[in-house]
């Protein structure tokens, strides 16, 4: 009799790597929620935790304050988001240097949304970085930063085609990007088809799948529409009729996300980036399923 072969997701290999994304809080209540979530997830030893940067630098100070506190008060490695919208090179370079001075060594470089919001035409600042590949080169010129960039399995909403979008990714990598993190998706086949096309173009940096646990289906569907990510009919059906049933929604959300990441593991993926929405419970549960554990504290022996 041949020995039973376990699926990769059912083996404790210790090879799973994760990172978490947070956004800077607007209020003291939101700040309490954020740091509670960070405290909950930190023992899972993520590769890094990223902090978002609002459109046009609107959260610049709050982003800087959050990553600075992460450096000062935790052993986590923060990655600060940065965009090139509505700012000159001099202004952006000043932000990059301020991150370096604060002890940040990882930047997530993004073009950023148009000043007029989603749906309006992007116009680069006349004295600024025109696109993400330029920003990546600028960051690398200032310091020995690790740089992550975005990738879009269903193409960026403004891209003329998926091939054109992959051209943009290739330019970012050629400018020095170390990794790409994908926009969230729900159909894993989309990710693998995209990965095949990216590798065929000679892009060999890690393409880390971005995973969003569905805290609120209607809100996530709105985000998806803006981001150009598709929401399968089967996913909508799983949340149908649960608008006023918060507890069941949480159970369904955990099941959906767990199903997705376990399938990815079984198909050879061992690195994940979670869009936490500043909430820890669902992400913590999924990481637990993946085999991640907080270090156990030795029991104290009474004298």
Secondary structure, 3 states (H helix, E strand, C coil): CCCCCCCHHHCCCCCCEEEEEECCCCCHHHHHHHHHHHHHHHCCCCCCEEECCCHHHCCHHHHHHHHHHHHHHCCCCEEEEEECCCCCHHHHHHHHHHHHHCCCCEEEEECCCCCCCCCCCCCCCCCCCCCHHHHHHHHHHHCCCEEEEEECCCCCCCCCCHHHHHHHHHHHHHCCCCEEEECCCCCHHHHHHHHHHHHHCCCCCEEEEEECCCCCHHHHHHHHHHHCCCCCHHHHHHHCCCCCCHHHHHHHHHHHHHHHHHHHHHCCCCEEEEECCCCCHHHHHHHHHCCCCCCCCCCCCCC
